[in-house]
Amino acid sequence: MITEIAQIDVKPGMEAEFEAAAAKARPLFARAKGSIGIELHKSIEKPSRYRLLAKWETLENHTVDFRGSEDFAAWRALVGSYFASPPEVEHTVTVLTSSS
């Protein structure tokens, strides 16, 4: 399993609109090939900063299947106008959990 972590800085004052648009996008992720689920976290210290954590079965499910899909274009159409700058995206694998 791969975790995509996208740091998203939203234009100040647009947080509520961004959150509403992200909520509308949930089905786009839910039906994506290899998607396991998403979480959207809002920073307490920097209230215009979010982190989207998307779980994927494989890296390619995100980088090829989803990014190359119409659903990715729909995601960007829903939320892109709220971005203060392009999101910073990285992919991780879990090496330790509290139950390990």
MARPAFI-989038 format. One line per field, with one value per atom (N, C-alpha, C): residue number from 1; atom name; x, y, z. Coordinates in pm, 1 decimal. Each point is the difference from the previous one (the first is absolute). Layout:
% residues N
k	[NUM  ...]
a	[CA  ...]
x	[X  ...]
y	[Y  ...]
z	[Z  ...]
***
This chain:
% residues 100
k	[1  1  1  2  2  2  3  3  3  4  4  4  5  5  5  6  6  6  7  7  7  8  8  8  9  9  9  10  10  10  11  11  11  12  12  12  13  13  13  14  14  14  15  15  15  16  16  16  17  17  17  18  18  18  19  19  19  20  20  20  21  21  21  22  22  22  23  23  23  24  24  24  25  25  25  26  26  26  27  27  27  28  28  28  29  29  29  30  30  30  31  31  31  32  32  32  33  33  33  34  34  34  35  35  35  36  36  36  37  37  37  38  38  38  39  39  39  40  40  40  41  41  41  42  42  42  43  43  43  44  44  44  45  45  45  46  46  46  47  47  47  48  48  48  49  49  49  50  50  50  51  51  51  52  52  52  53  53  53  54  54  54  55  55  55  56  56  56  57  57  57  58  58  58  59  59  59  60  60  60  61  61  61  62  62  62  63  63  63  64  64  64  65  65  65  66  66  66  67  67  67  68  68  68  69  69  69  70  70  70  71  71  71  72  72  72  73  73  73  74  74  74  75  75  75  76  76  76  77  77  77  78  78  78  79  79  79  80  80  80  81  81  81  82  82  82  83  83  83  84  84  84  85  85  85  86  86  86  87  87  87  88  88  88  89  89  89  90  90  90  91  91  91  92  92  92  93  93  93  94  94  94  95  95  95  96  96  96  97  97  97  98  98  98  99  99  99  100  100  100]
a	[N  CA  C  N  CA  C  N  CA  C  N  CA  C  N  CA  C  N  CA  C  N  CA  C  N  CA  C  N  CA  C  N  CA  C  N  CA  C  N  CA  C  N  CA  C  N  CA  C  N  CA  C  N  CA  C  N  CA  C  N  CA  C  N  CA  C  N  CA  C  N  CA  C  N  CA  C  N  CA  C  N  CA  C  N  CA  C  N  CA  C  N  CA  C  N  CA  C  N  CA  C  N  CA  C  N  CA  C  N  CA  C  N  CA  C  N  CA  C  N  CA  C  N  CA  C  N  CA  C  N  CA  C  N  CA  C  N  CA  C  N  CA  C  N  CA  C  N  CA  C  N  CA  C  N  CA  C  N  CA  C  N  CA  C  N  CA  C  N  CA  C  N  CA  C  N  CA  C  N  CA  C  N  CA  C  N  CA  C  N  CA  C  N  CA  C  N  CA  C  N  CA  C  N  CA  C  N  CA  C  N  CA  C  N  CA  C  N  CA  C  N  CA  C  N  CA  C  N  CA  C  N  CA  C  N  CA  C  N  CA  C  N  CA  C  N  CA  C  N  CA  C  N  CA  C  N  CA  C  N  CA  C  N  CA  C  N  CA  C  N  CA  C  N  CA  C  N  CA  C  N  CA  C  N  CA  C  N  CA  C  N  CA  C  N  CA  C  N  CA  C  N  CA  C  N  CA  C  N  CA  C  N  CA  C  N  CA  C  N  CA  C  N  CA  C  N  CA  C  N  CA  C  N  CA  C  N  CA  C  N  CA  C  N  CA  C  N  CA  C]
x	[85.0  -85.0  89.3  -43.6  70.5  -89.0  62.0  -72.6  51.2  -90.0  29.7  -25.9  96.5  -17.9  12.5  -109.0  -1.3  -16.3  100.3  -12.5  -62.9  -113.1  -77.7  -15.4  54.2  -19.7  -113.0  -101.4  -120.7  6.9  -59.1  -5.0  -69.7  62.1  -61.7  -143.0  -87.5  -140.8  -84.2  63.8  -71.5  -7.7  32.4  6.7  -132.9  -108.1  -130.6  -41.3  25.0  -34.6  84.0  128.5  87.6  -49.1  -32.2  -46.8  -128.2  -89.8  -125.1  28.4  91.2  35.1  68.0  87.7  67.2  -101.4  -100.3  -104.0  -75.8  -24.7  -67.4  85.2  130.8  92.1  18.4  -51.6  18.4  -34.3  -112.5  -33.1  103.9  70.7  102.4  112.2  38.1  103.7  -55.1  -122.7  -58.6  -8.6  -24.9  -14.4  129.6  106.1  126.9  60.7  60.9  65.5  108.2  -5.2  101.0  -13.8  -103.6  -18.6  -47.5  63.6  -38.7  -75.5  25.4  -71.4  81.5  -67.4  66.7  -36.3  87.4  -25.4  49.6  -70.3  44.6  21.6  121.2  36.2  28.4  -47.6  23.6  99.0  98.9  99.8  -61.9  35.4  -44.9  84.1  131.0  89.2  -9.2  -28.5  -10.2  -134.5  -106.1  -135.8  -30.0  88.4  -19.6  76.2  63.0  78.1  -73.6  -5.6  -64.9  97.8  -27.2  71.0  -105.0  5.9  -85.4  80.6  -52.1  62.7  -88.6  51.7  -73.5  74.2  -70.7  57.9  -28.3  105.1  -9.3  60.1  -52.0  56.5  142.1  22.1  132.2  29.8  126.5  39.0  -64.7  -1.2  -55.5  -150.4  -69.5  -142.7  -20.4  93.5  -9.6  62.0  128.9  74.9  -41.8  -52.1  -40.4  -152.8  -61.9  -143.9  -81.8  22.4  -82.2  40.6  128.7  43.7  -31.4  -11.6  -32.7  -148.3  -80.4  -144.8  -78.1  -122.4  -92.8  -35.4  1.5  -30.8  106.1  126.5  104.1  -26.4  -36.5  -32.7  -119.3  -97.5  -116.9  40.1  90.6  52.2  64.8  87.7  68.6  -97.9  -102.0  -100.0  -77.3  -26.1  -73.1  82.6  127.8  80.0  110.3  39.4  117.5  -5.2  -115.8  -8.3  26.3  -1.1  24.9  147.6  82.3  141.3  73.5  77.3  85.7  127.3  37.8  117.4  -22.3  76.5  -18.1  26.7  -80.7  22.6  135.5  58.3  123.0  -40.9  35.0  -45.9  119.3  -12.3  98.9  -72.6  70.4  -56.3  84.0  -67.3  70.3  -47.8  84.2  -37.8  14.5  -84.5  3.6  111.7  84.6  107.8  -17.1  -91.1  -23.1  -137.8  -72.6  -128.7  -0.8  -97.2  -8.4  -29.3  -51.1  -30.7  112.4  109.1  110.7  95.1]
y	[-117.9  117.9  123.8  100.7  127.6  109.1  92.3  118.0  120.1  65.6  127.2  109.5  87.4  114.4  125.4  73.6  124.0  116.0  88.2  121.2  105.8  50.1  94.8  128.7  109.2  131.8  67.9  40.6  59.4  152.0  70.0  146.1  37.5  87.9  39.4  51.3  -44.8  38.2  -93.8  -96.0  -92.8  -140.6  -14.2  -132.9  -73.9  65.1  -66.6  -45.3  83.9  -35.6  -117.7  1.2  -111.6  -129.6  4.4  -120.4  -53.1  89.4  -42.9  -64.0  58.1  -55.4  -136.1  -12.3  -127.7  -107.1  37.7  -96.1  -49.5  89.4  -40.0  -96.7  7.0  -83.7  -139.9  -26.8  -132.8  -115.1  6.7  -112.1  -22.4  104.7  -13.8  -90.8  16.8  -84.8  -139.2  -6.5  -128.2  -98.3  50.8  -90.5  -19.0  65.5  -10.7  -139.0  -49.4  -129.8  0.6  -97.4  -14.2  92.6  81.7  92.2  -75.4  28.7  -61.2  99.7  127.7  101.7  127.1  106.8  129.2  59.7  87.9  84.3  138.6  102.0  137.9  57.8  47.4  56.0  148.6  78.8  144.4  33.1  81.3  40.5  92.6  -21.5  88.8  127.4  -17.2  115.4  86.8  -62.0  71.2  -35.5  70.7  -41.5  0.6  52.7  -7.0  -117.0  -82.3  -113.9  -130.6  -85.1  -130.2  -108.3  -119.4  -117.5  -103.9  -37.6  -106.8  -128.3  -98.0  -131.3  -96.9  -48.7  -94.8  -132.2  -106.0  -134.7  -68.1  -60.9  -68.0  -139.0  -92.9  -135.3  2.1  78.6  10.2  145.9  31.3  134.7  35.7  -96.2  24.4  26.9  -54.0  31.1  150.6  66.2  145.3  70.1  -29.9  77.6  -23.3  -118.8  -31.7  -4.1  -89.9  -21.4  124.1  53.9  113.5  128.7  29.2  126.7  6.0  -113.3  -2.3  -7.7  10.0  -20.3  130.7  -13.0  113.4  40.0  -96.1  32.3  90.4  -15.0  90.8  140.8  10.4  131.2  61.7  -82.4  49.6  45.5  -74.3  38.7  138.1  16.8  128.5  111.7  -30.2  102.2  43.6  -95.3  31.9  82.8  -33.4  60.5  93.6  -9.4  72.3  150.6  59.4  146.2  49.5  -89.3  38.2  -11.0  -60.5  -18.7  134.1  25.7  117.9  -25.8  -126.6  -43.3  -146.8  -51.6  -141.2  -90.2  -103.6  -91.7  -69.2  -28.4  -79.2  -142.0  -94.6  -138.2  -93.5  -92.1  -106.7  -128.4  -109.8  -132.6  -69.4  -68.3  -67.9  -143.9  -79.2  -134.1  -3.9  -74.6  -11.2  -93.9  47.7  -84.6  -31.8  70.7  -23.5  51.4  -76.4  45.2  -28.5  53.7  -22.4  -145.5  -75.6  -140.8  -93.5  57.1  -84.5  -37.2]
z	[0.0  0.0  0.0  -73.0  -13.1  59.0  70.8  46.0  -77.2  -67.6  -66.5  102.4  18.8  89.4  -85.3  -9.4  -76.7  97.0  4.0  79.8  -89.1  44.9  -79.2  78.8  -54.2  58.9  -76.0  74.9  -55.5  15.8  -92.6  10.1  131.0  79.5  127.0  -20.3  88.6  -7.0  -85.0  -67.5  -88.4  58.4  128.1  61.0  -4.6  36.7  3.0  -140.2  -98.8  -137.4  -48.5  33.4  -37.2  63.7  128.8  69.2  -62.9  -37.2  -64.5  -135.9  -75.8  -130.8  16.2  99.7  24.8  38.5  77.4  37.9  -123.0  -95.4  -123.9  -81.5  19.7  -78.5  56.6  118.4  59.7  -93.9  -72.5  -89.3  -109.8  -41.6  -103.5  48.2  126.0  58.1  30.0  48.7  40.7  -116.3  -120.0  -114.3  -78.7  39.9  -72.5  17.0  -105.8  3.9  108.0  90.2  103.3  118.6  2.2  112.0  123.4  112.9  126.7  87.3  -19.5  76.4  11.2  42.4  17.0  135.1  46.1  116.9  -35.0  45.5  -16.8  138.4  26.0  129.0  -15.8  95.7  0.5  110.6  -31.9  98.2  104.1  123.6  107.9  -0.8  -14.6  3.8  -125.2  -114.4  -127.5  -61.9  37.2  -39.0  -149.4  -82.0  -144.7  -61.5  83.9  -48.2  30.7  -101.5  12.1  -43.8  47.0  -49.9  -38.5  -124.8  -50.3  6.6  71.4  7.9  -77.0  -109.3  -83.3  1.5  27.8  3.0  -133.3  -55.5  -129.1  11.7  -76.8  -2.0  -56.1  -107.0  -61.3  -33.3  -20.2  -41.6  -133.3  -91.6  -132.7  3.5  100.0  11.8  15.3  64.6  11.7  -120.1  -26.7  -97.9  -144.6  -29.7  -136.6  -12.3  76.6  -14.2  37.1  120.5  43.4  -69.6  -1.9  -61.1  -148.7  -63.9  -141.9  -28.6  103.3  -16.9  -7.6  -50.3  -0.3  142.5  93.1  139.4  61.4  -40.4  48.4  -51.8  -126.4  -56.9  73.3  34.9  74.5  139.7  66.1  132.3  -9.0  -98.4  -13.2  -35.1  -77.3  -33.3  124.6  89.2  122.8  97.6  16.5  107.4  -47.0  -124.4  -48.4  17.1  -11.6  11.3  141.7  97.0  139.5  38.4  -85.5  31.1  -1.6  104.7  3.1  -80.3  -10.0  -75.6  -35.9  -94.4  -35.4  121.3  20.2  111.2  -11.0  114.4  6.1  34.1  -86.4  14.8  16.0  94.4  13.2  34.9  -19.1  25.9  106.2  90.6  108.9  13.4  66.3  41.1  151.9  66.0  145.1  40.6  91.6  50.2  148.7  67.4  142.5  36.2  77.4  53.4  151.3  68.4  144.1  33.4  -95.5  25.6  -45.5  -54.2  -47.4  111.6]
***
